[in-house]
């Protein structure tokens, strides 16, 4: 049974898909360059096939979680060395699955089309670095590339806490210990508290999901560690607001002061289809925590000014706003104007700069021989 799905996943990789959707009554559906595409001439999948595959790739604990919660996250590896982040869930009484394809090698930072200033965040000695964006915006890939910069260049002890482990690191100058929730630890909070007793230099927390995890992450950054993590927020201003709002009202002033002191930078991403059709490319907002930004984080009445600080912070700090990033991508002919306009933070202002630039579109279906 797994051989059928391995062929589906091989087809997805060859077509450059980022995700595979498996739903009863439909053939496999791939997300390619941000668009959902249906495989032509492939029969619909029935419930027995999908459910059997789902059960086969779960261990006993994951199956128990699925039976209790009707959903579970896990990682799946094929014999040819490829890995997938999997969510199995129930919908309308049947089992469904979405599988995120994890590249077999960690992409070098230079291949990601990210601002050079982002790479420098990996050279920080302590503090908090956040990578934010919606699901599928490339957060995990950016974090992996930054950790690989640490791995190659610094004799450090790196501890990662992930759910599940995605990219696999090989020790270079650094020692990298990767802990997977559900296999190596029971949860983010406990693993993070334990990590502080494991002589770490750098800690990666896959996601700051709750108040206690955020509190411990901030403590780790405050006590001399470099901490990387993610949030599902769209930009720097929302990220700061989300962190503060996770705390009781009476603690929020202190949290703002603490965050202003430990934050090193926020990288927010939106993935867009490339104009040449060769995959996706990130538009990136970069906030660097300068003394001016520290004041804006500390004062709730000035946090909205961060947007202007980013726009004005290119020199000498290397900051960039989303619209500045999009403008650069259009001028370099990497993203079509219409795509950039739809993704811009201020479409009216963005439109003024690019009147008359146009782009193209693609088909809904793709062909591949399984």
C-alpha positions as CSV (number, residue, x, y, z in Angstrom):
1,X,0.0,0.0,0.0
2,X,2.8,2.4,0.8
3,X,4.3,1.8,-2.6
4,X,1.3,3.5,-4.2
5,X,1.7,6.6,-2.1
6,X,5.5,6.6,-2.6
7,X,4.8,6.9,-6.3
8,X,2.4,9.7,-5.7
9,X,5.0,11.5,-3.6
10,X,7.7,10.9,-6.2
11,X,5.3,12.5,-8.8
12,X,4.8,15.5,-6.5
13,X,8.5,16.0,-6.0
14,X,9.2,15.8,-9.8
15,X,6.4,18.4,-10.5
16,X,7.8,20.8,-7.9
17,X,4.9,20.5,-5.5
18,X,5.1,21.8,-1.9
19,X,2.1,19.9,-0.6
20,X,0.0,16.8,-1.4
21,X,-3.7,16.6,-0.5
22,X,-5.4,13.2,-0.1
23,X,-9.2,13.2,0.2
24,X,-11.7,10.4,-0.2
25,X,-13.4,10.6,-3.6
26,X,-10.7,12.8,-5.2
27,X,-7.4,11.9,-7.0
28,X,-4.2,13.3,-5.3
29,X,-4.1,17.1,-5.4
30,X,-0.8,18.9,-5.5
31,X,0.0,22.5,-4.6
32,X,2.4,23.8,-7.3
33,X,3.7,27.4,-7.2
34,X,1.0,28.2,-4.7
35,X,-1.9,26.8,-6.8
36,X,-3.8,23.5,-6.2
37,X,-3.5,21.2,-9.3
38,X,-5.3,17.9,-9.9
39,X,-3.4,15.0,-11.4
40,X,-5.0,14.1,-14.8
41,X,-6.1,10.5,-15.5
42,X,-5.5,9.3,-11.9
43,X,-8.4,7.6,-10.3
44,X,-10.1,8.9,-7.2
45,X,-9.0,7.5,-3.9
46,X,-11.3,5.5,-1.6
47,X,-11.5,5.6,2.1
48,X,-9.9,2.2,2.7
49,X,-6.8,3.2,0.7
50,X,-6.3,6.5,2.5
51,X,-7.1,5.1,6.0
52,X,-4.8,2.1,5.5
53,X,-1.9,4.3,4.5
54,X,-2.5,6.6,7.4
55,X,-2.5,3.8,9.9
56,X,0.7,2.3,8.4
57,X,2.7,5.5,8.9
58,X,1.6,6.1,12.5
59,X,3.3,4.6,15.5
60,X,1.2,3.4,18.4
61,X,1.3,6.7,20.3
62,X,0.3,8.7,17.2
63,X,-2.5,6.3,16.4
64,X,-3.8,6.7,20.0
65,X,-3.7,10.5,19.6
66,X,-5.5,10.3,16.3
67,X,-8.3,8.1,17.7
68,X,-8.8,10.4,20.7
69,X,-8.5,13.8,18.9
70,X,-9.4,12.9,15.3
71,X,-6.2,14.5,14.1
72,X,-2.4,14.1,14.6
73,X,0.9,15.6,13.3
74,X,3.8,13.3,12.3
75,X,6.7,12.9,10.0
76,X,7.0,10.3,7.3
77,X,10.2,9.1,5.6
78,X,10.4,7.1,2.4
79,X,13.1,4.5,1.7
80,X,14.8,6.9,-0.8
81,X,15.5,9.3,2.0
82,X,12.8,11.9,1.5
83,X,10.8,13.3,4.4
84,X,7.3,14.7,4.8
85,X,5.5,16.6,7.5
86,X,2.0,15.0,7.7
87,X,-1.3,16.0,9.2
88,X,-3.9,13.3,9.4
89,X,-7.5,14.3,10.2
90,X,-11.1,13.3,10.0
91,X,-13.6,15.1,7.7
92,X,-17.2,14.1,7.1
93,X,-16.5,10.7,8.7
94,X,-13.5,9.9,6.5
95,X,-9.7,10.2,6.9
96,X,-7.9,13.0,5.0
97,X,-4.2,13.8,4.8
98,X,-2.0,16.8,3.9
99,X,1.7,16.1,3.4
100,X,4.3,18.9,3.2
101,X,7.4,17.9,1.2
102,X,10.6,18.6,3.1
103,X,13.6,19.0,0.9
104,X,16.3,16.3,1.4
105,X,19.0,18.8,1.9
106,X,19.1,22.1,3.9
107,X,19.1,24.9,1.3
108,X,22.0,27.3,1.6
109,X,21.0,30.8,2.6
110,X,22.3,32.2,-0.7
111,X,19.6,30.2,-2.6
112,X,16.6,31.6,-0.7
113,X,16.6,35.1,-2.1
114,X,16.5,36.6,1.4
115,X,18.1,40.0,2.3
116,X,21.7,39.7,3.4
117,X,20.8,41.3,6.7
118,X,18.8,38.3,7.7
119,X,21.9,36.0,7.5
120,X,23.6,38.3,10.0
121,X,21.0,37.3,12.6
122,X,22.6,33.9,12.8
123,X,25.8,35.5,14.1
124,X,24.1,37.1,17.2
125,X,25.4,35.8,20.5
126,X,22.2,36.1,22.4
127,X,18.6,37.3,22.2
128,X,15.5,36.4,20.3
129,X,15.0,36.0,16.5
130,X,11.5,35.4,15.1
131,X,10.5,34.2,11.7
132,X,6.8,34.7,11.0
133,X,4.2,34.2,8.3
134,X,1.2,32.1,7.5
135,X,1.3,28.3,7.0
136,X,3.4,27.5,4.0
137,X,5.3,30.8,3.8
138,X,8.7,29.1,4.2
139,X,9.4,29.8,7.9
140,X,10.9,26.3,8.5
141,X,13.2,26.6,5.5
142,X,14.5,30.0,6.5
143,X,15.1,28.8,10.1
144,X,16.9,25.7,8.9
145,X,19.2,27.8,6.6
146,X,20.0,30.2,9.5
147,X,20.8,27.2,11.8
148,X,23.0,25.8,9.1
149,X,24.9,29.1,9.1
150,X,25.5,28.6,12.8
151,X,26.4,24.9,12.2
152,X,29.0,25.8,9.6
153,X,30.5,28.8,11.2
154,X,30.3,28.6,15.0
155,X,31.5,26.0,17.6
156,X,28.2,26.0,19.4
157,X,25.7,23.6,21.0
158,X,22.4,23.8,19.2
159,X,19.2,22.3,20.6
160,X,16.1,22.1,18.5
161,X,12.6,21.3,19.7
162,X,10.3,20.5,16.8
163,X,6.9,19.0,16.1
164,X,7.9,17.1,14.0
165,X,11.5,17.2,13.0
166,X,11.7,18.4,9.5
167,X,15.3,19.2,8.2
168,X,18.0,16.8,9.5
169,X,21.3,18.4,10.5
170,X,24.7,16.9,10.4
171,X,27.2,18.2,13.0
172,X,29.8,20.5,11.5
173,X,31.5,23.1,13.7
174,X,28.4,22.9,15.9
175,X,26.8,20.0,17.9
176,X,23.2,19.8,16.9
177,X,20.7,17.9,19.1
178,X,17.2,17.6,17.6
179,X,14.3,16.7,19.8
180,X,10.9,15.7,18.4
181,X,7.8,16.3,20.4
182,X,6.1,12.9,20.9
183,X,9.3,10.9,20.4
184,X,12.1,12.6,22.4
185,X,10.0,14.8,24.7
186,X,6.4,15.1,25.7
187,X,6.0,18.8,24.9
188,X,7.6,22.2,24.0
189,X,7.5,23.6,27.5
190,X,9.1,20.7,29.2
191,X,11.7,20.3,26.5
192,X,12.6,24.0,26.6
193,X,13.0,24.1,30.4
194,X,15.2,21.0,30.1
195,X,17.2,22.6,27.2
196,X,18.3,25.4,29.6
197,X,20.1,22.7,31.6
198,X,21.8,21.2,28.6
199,X,24.5,23.9,28.1
200,X,23.0,25.3,24.9
201,X,24.3,28.2,22.9
202,X,21.5,28.3,20.4
203,X,17.9,27.0,20.9
204,X,15.3,26.5,18.2
205,X,11.7,26.3,19.4
206,X,9.6,25.2,16.4
207,X,6.6,27.3,17.4
208,X,5.6,29.5,20.3
209,X,2.2,28.1,20.9
210,X,1.1,29.3,24.3
211,X,1.8,31.7,27.1
212,X,4.1,29.4,29.1
213,X,6.3,28.5,26.1
214,X,6.6,32.2,25.1
215,X,7.5,33.0,28.7
216,X,10.3,30.4,28.8
217,X,11.6,31.4,25.4
218,X,11.9,35.0,26.6
219,X,13.7,33.8,29.7
220,X,16.1,31.7,27.6
221,X,16.9,34.7,25.4
222,X,17.3,36.9,28.5
223,X,19.7,34.6,30.2
224,X,22.3,34.6,27.4
225,X,21.1,32.2,24.8
226,X,20.4,32.9,21.1
227,X,16.8,31.6,20.5
228,X,15.0,31.2,17.2
229,X,11.3,30.6,16.9
230,X,8.2,31.2,14.8
231,X,4.7,32.7,15.1
232,X,1.8,32.6,12.7
233,X,1.7,36.3,12.3
234,X,1.8,38.4,9.1
235,X,4.2,41.2,10.1
236,X,6.4,42.6,12.8
237,X,3.8,44.8,14.3
238,X,1.3,42.0,14.7
239,X,4.0,39.7,16.1
240,X,4.8,42.1,18.9
241,X,1.1,42.6,19.6
242,X,0.5,38.8,19.7
243,X,3.3,38.2,22.1
244,X,2.1,40.9,24.5
245,X,-1.5,39.8,24.3
246,X,-0.6,36.3,25.4
247,X,0.2,37.7,28.9
248,X,-2.3,38.9,31.6
249,X,-3.0,42.6,31.3
250,X,-1.1,43.4,34.5
251,X,2.1,41.8,33.1
252,X,2.0,43.5,29.7
253,X,4.1,46.6,30.5
254,X,6.9,44.4,31.9
255,X,6.6,42.0,28.9
256,X,7.0,45.0,26.5
257,X,10.2,46.1,28.3
258,X,11.6,42.5,28.4
259,X,10.8,42.0,24.7
260,X,12.4,45.4,23.8
261,X,15.6,44.3,25.6
262,X,15.9,40.7,24.1
263,X,14.6,41.0,20.6
264,X,17.2,41.0,17.8
265,X,15.0,40.9,14.7
266,X,11.8,39.7,13.1
267,X,11.7,38.3,9.6
268,X,8.2,38.0,8.1
269,X,7.6,36.2,4.9
270,X,5.0,35.8,2.1
271,X,5.7,33.3,-0.7
272,X,4.8,34.3,-4.2
273,X,4.9,32.5,-7.5
274,X,7.9,33.5,-9.6
275,X,7.2,35.3,-12.9
276,X,9.2,32.6,-14.8
277,X,7.1,29.8,-13.4
278,X,10.1,28.2,-11.6
279,X,8.6,27.8,-8.1
280,X,8.1,30.4,-5.4
281,X,10.1,33.3,-4.1
282,X,9.7,35.2,-0.7
283,X,8.7,38.8,-0.2
284,X,10.3,39.6,3.2
285,X,9.8,42.3,5.8
286,X,12.8,42.7,8.1
287,X,12.7,44.4,11.4
288,X,16.0,45.0,13.3
289,X,15.6,46.1,16.9
290,X,17.4,49.4,17.0
291,X,17.2,51.9,19.9
292,X,14.3,53.7,18.1
293,X,12.4,50.4,17.7
294,X,13.0,49.5,21.3
295,X,11.2,52.6,22.3
296,X,8.3,51.7,20.1
297,X,8.0,48.2,21.5
298,X,8.2,49.5,25.1
299,X,5.4,52.1,24.6
300,X,2.1,50.6,23.5
301,X,1.1,54.0,22.1
302,X,4.0,54.0,19.7
303,X,4.0,50.4,18.5
304,X,2.1,51.4,15.4
305,X,5.1,53.6,14.4
306,X,7.2,50.4,13.7
307,X,5.8,50.4,10.2
308,X,7.5,53.7,9.4
309,X,10.7,52.7,11.3
310,X,11.0,49.7,9.0
311,X,10.4,51.8,5.8
312,X,13.1,54.3,6.9
313,X,15.5,51.7,8.3
314,X,17.3,50.5,5.2
315,X,20.5,52.4,5.9
316,X,22.4,51.6,8.0
317,X,20.3,48.9,9.6
318,X,19.2,46.7,6.6
319,X,15.5,46.9,7.3
320,X,13.0,46.4,4.5
321,X,9.2,46.7,4.4
322,X,7.0,44.2,2.5
323,X,6.2,46.8,-0.2
324,X,9.8,47.7,-0.6
325,X,10.6,44.0,-1.0
326,X,7.8,43.6,-3.5
327,X,9.0,46.6,-5.5
328,X,12.4,45.1,-5.7
329,X,11.1,41.8,-6.9
330,X,9.0,43.4,-9.6
331,X,11.9,45.6,-10.8
332,X,14.1,42.5,-11.0
333,X,11.3,40.8,-13.0
334,X,11.1,38.0,-10.5
335,X,7.5,38.5,-9.6
336,X,4.6,39.7,-11.9
337,X,3.2,43.1,-11.0
338,X,-0.3,41.8,-10.5
339,X,0.9,39.2,-8.0
340,X,2.9,41.8,-6.1
341,X,0.0,44.2,-6.1
342,X,-2.3,41.6,-4.6
343,X,0.3,40.8,-1.9
344,X,1.2,44.4,-1.0
345,X,0.4,46.0,2.3
346,X,-0.7,49.3,0.7
347,X,-2.0,48.5,-2.8
348,X,-2.9,52.1,-3.7
349,X,0.6,53.4,-3.0
350,X,2.2,50.4,-4.6
351,X,0.1,50.9,-7.8
352,X,1.4,54.4,-8.3
353,X,5.0,53.0,-8.8
354,X,4.1,50.4,-11.4
355,X,1.4,51.5,-13.8
356,X,1.3,49.4,-16.9
357,X,3.3,46.3,-15.8
358,X,1.5,43.0,-16.4
359,X,2.0,39.2,-15.8
360,X,0.6,35.9,-16.9
361,X,-1.4,32.9,-15.6
362,X,-1.4,29.1,-15.7
363,X,-3.6,26.0,-16.1
364,X,-5.5,24.3,-13.3
365,X,-4.5,20.7,-14.1
366,X,-1.1,18.9,-14.6
367,X,-0.2,15.7,-16.2
368,X,2.1,13.1,-14.7
369,X,2.5,9.3,-15.2
370,X,2.2,7.4,-11.9
